[in-house]
Amino acid sequence: MSRKLLLDKIHIEGIRNYDVYRREGGYRSVEKALKTMAPEQVTEEIKKSGLRGRGGAGFPTGMKWGFLARPEGVPRYLVCNADESEPGTFKDRYLMEFIPHLLLEGLIVSSYALGSSRTYIYIRGEFSWIVDILEQAITEAKNNGWLGNNILGTGFNCEIYVQRGAGAYICGEETALLESLEGKRGNPRIKPPFPAVKGLWDCPTVVNNVETLAAVVPIINEGGDEYAKIGIGKSTGTKLISACGNINKPGVYEIEMNISVEEFIYDEKYCGGIANGKKLKACIPGGSSVPILPANLTLKTIKGEKRLMTYESLADGGFITGSMMGSGGFIVFDEDQCVVRHTLTLARFYRHESCGQCSPCREGTGWMEKILHNIEYGKGKMSDIDLLWDIQRKIDGTTICPLGEAAAWPVAAAIRHFRDEFEWHVLNPEECLKRNYGLAGYAKPIEAVTV
């Protein structure tokens, strides 16, 4: 059975409340860090653990903390990215909703390590009920001496504030988040300078996501070396996976990063196999922005080895034969799913969420949506497939933030691995519409969109 470090107590009745959380060992890491460790020692334990950012990029957390500038007399800030907007990803919401004090504990220890006395949780606008849960938890923590001035008599001061966003996907990008937190439009900033040097209000800032900060708690409690023993290679510790799609047991799972993708999909401890006894067609392993993999490359690498649920194994082969761990949004497709239709859905999402600051993203996402619309609704041409490929190629790597890549990669991978489906749509428009939408859908006239 996979070891659990974050979800081991989540099903205890009342764990959302301070008294129960404290009774079950909560806030021990705060006591240990503040009373027995210097801030630099906390950072060193995070480096030893090998913890990598759990929000998508997978950058080493301790190294990121080490980049934080420390000019004399200038405040430093820690910002928790709780703007979980990646389609297929819902594990941060799960933590905040059911065990909020775990996040607060991680925030306090991290704030101590970084020298931040004012820490912010920037939360997705749609999570209105979770804002209330977090505010209640903050009040409980402060009433019991874990927040405020001179915490545990150590001289360390820390306040945590919750800032609700407006539901913009782009604000999941750390510099757009900082712009929004400052009260501006959430447009990504050009880097450098990086937030570690000039972040929130031009002060040194670290931005980490919910799962990353929650993982600080078991690392400090057990030690970085012990944490690093879990997993394999540079994929240490445990990882929360949001599993959804055509599986028997959708939900949030905490895995040790040494199991195979095949085990995760088919084992009863996890997804429990493909729903309704159907076959696996494809998988998006890390949220909607990472490349889709056909069944054969989902279960094995191009070398014939079992693909593992690790950063390295999922990326094996690059974007030609691999994908990414990403945010851990694990989306499974059965044999009856239409890749073209799902790619259109993703293209529509990224077109809608583009901030419009960069012309390749602003214009290109709209073009891709229109072309995919024509192909899906029986109005496409064979040349449209190559045009799609050309457009995504000209978006990839040409924008200020990664939203351009997030829009381009799903289209590129869909064409690379499922080009025959795109061609079938073009060559069999009537059959396509009948199959996807039935006779009633086919009877409704569909207008081609001009690109």
LINCOR-V794424 format. One record per backbone hydrogen bond with DSSP energy under -0.5 kcal/mol. NH is the residue of the N-H (numbers start at 1). CO is the residue of the C=O. If there is no record, write none. Layout:
BEGIN
NH&CO / NH&CO
END
This chain:
BEGIN
10&7 / 12&9 / 15&12 / 17&14 / 21&17 / 22&18 / 23&19 / 24&20 / 25&22 / 26&21 / 28&25 / 31&27 / 32&28 / 33&29 / 34&30 / 35&31 / 36&32 / 37&33 / 41&38 / 42&38 / 43&39 / 44&40 / 45&41 / 46&42 / 47&43 / 48&44 / 49&45 / 50&46 / 50&47 / 51&46 / 53&59 / 56&53 / 58&53 / 61&51 / 62&51 / 64&60 / 65&61 / 66&62 / 67&63 / 67&64 / 68&65 / 69&196 / 74&71 / 76&115 / 77&204 / 78&118 / 79&206 / 80&120 / 81&79 / 81&208 / 82&80 / 82&122 / 84&82 / 85&83 / 89&86 / 94&90 / 95&91 / 96&92 / 97&93 / 98&94 / 99&95 / 102&99 / 103&99 / 104&100 / 105&101 / 106&102 / 107&103 / 108&104 / 109&105 / 110&106 / 111&107 / 112&108 / 113&109 / 114&110 / 115&111 / 116&111 / 117&76 / 117&115 / 118&76 / 119&159 / 120&78 / 121&161 / 122&80 / 122&120 / 123&121 / 123&163 / 124&82 / 127&124 / 128&126 / 131&127 / 132&128 / 133&129 / 134&130 / 135&131 / 136&132 / 137&133 / 138&134 / 139&135 / 140&136 / 141&137 / 142&138 / 143&139 / 144&140 / 145&142 / 146&141 / 147&141 / 148&158 / 151&156 / 152&145 / 153&150 / 154&151 / 156&151 / 158&148 / 159&117 / 161&119 / 163&121 / 163&161 / 164&162 / 165&123 / 169&167 / 171&168 / 172&169 / 173&170 / 177&173 / 178&174 / 179&175 / 180&176 / 181&177 / 182&178 / 183&180 / 184&179 / 187&185 / 197&194 / 198&194 / 199&203 / 202&199 / 203&200 / 205&195 / 206&77 / 208&79 / 208&206 / 210&81 / 213&209 / 214&210 / 215&211 / 216&212 / 216&213 / 217&214 / 218&214 / 219&215 / 220&216 / 221&217 / 222&218 / 223&219 / 227&223 / 228&224 / 229&225 / 229&226 / 230&227 / 232&235 / 235&232 / 236&234 / 237&227 / 237&230 / 239&255 / 241&253 / 242&328 / 243&241 / 243&251 / 244&330 / 246&332 / 247&245 / 248&271 / 248&273 / 249&271 / 251&243 / 253&241 / 253&251 / 255&239 / 255&253 / 257&237 / 258&256 / 259&256 / 261&307 / 264&260 / 265&261 / 266&262 / 267&263 / 270&267 / 271&264 / 272&267 / 273&265 / 275&246 / 277&274 / 278&275 / 281&333 / 282&333 / 283&293 / 284&331 / 285&283 / 286&287 / 287&284 / 287&329 / 288&87 / 290&287 / 293&283 / 295&281 / 297&294 / 298&294 / 299&295 / 300&296 / 301&305 / 304&301 / 307&299 / 309&259 / 310&308 / 314&310 / 315&311 / 316&313 / 318&315 / 320&317 / 321&317 / 322&318 / 323&314 / 327&286 / 328&325 / 330&242 / 330&328 / 331&284 / 331&329 / 332&244 / 332&330 / 333&282 / 335&279 / 337&334 / 339&337 / 342&338 / 343&339 / 344&340 / 345&341 / 346&342 / 347&343 / 348&344 / 349&345 / 350&346 / 351&347 / 352&348 / 353&349 / 354&350 / 362&358 / 363&359 / 364&359 / 364&360 / 365&361 / 366&362 / 367&363 / 368&364 / 369&365 / 370&366 / 371&367 / 372&368 / 373&369 / 374&370 / 375&371 / 376&372 / 377&373 / 378&375 / 379&374 / 380&374 / 384&381 / 385&381 / 385&382 / 386&382 / 387&383 / 388&384 / 389&385 / 390&386 / 391&387 / 392&388 / 393&389 / 394&390 / 395&391 / 395&392 / 396&392 / 398&395 / 404&401 / 406&402 / 407&403 / 408&404 / 409&405 / 410&406 / 411&407 / 412&408 / 413&409 / 414&410 / 415&411 / 416&412 / 417&413 / 418&414 / 419&415 / 421&418 / 422&418 / 423&419 / 424&420 / 425&421 / 426&422 / 427&423 / 428&424 / 429&426 / 432&428 / 433&429 / 434&430 / 435&431 / 436&432 / 437&433 / 438&434 / 441&437 / 442&438 / 443&439 / 444&440 / 447&445
END
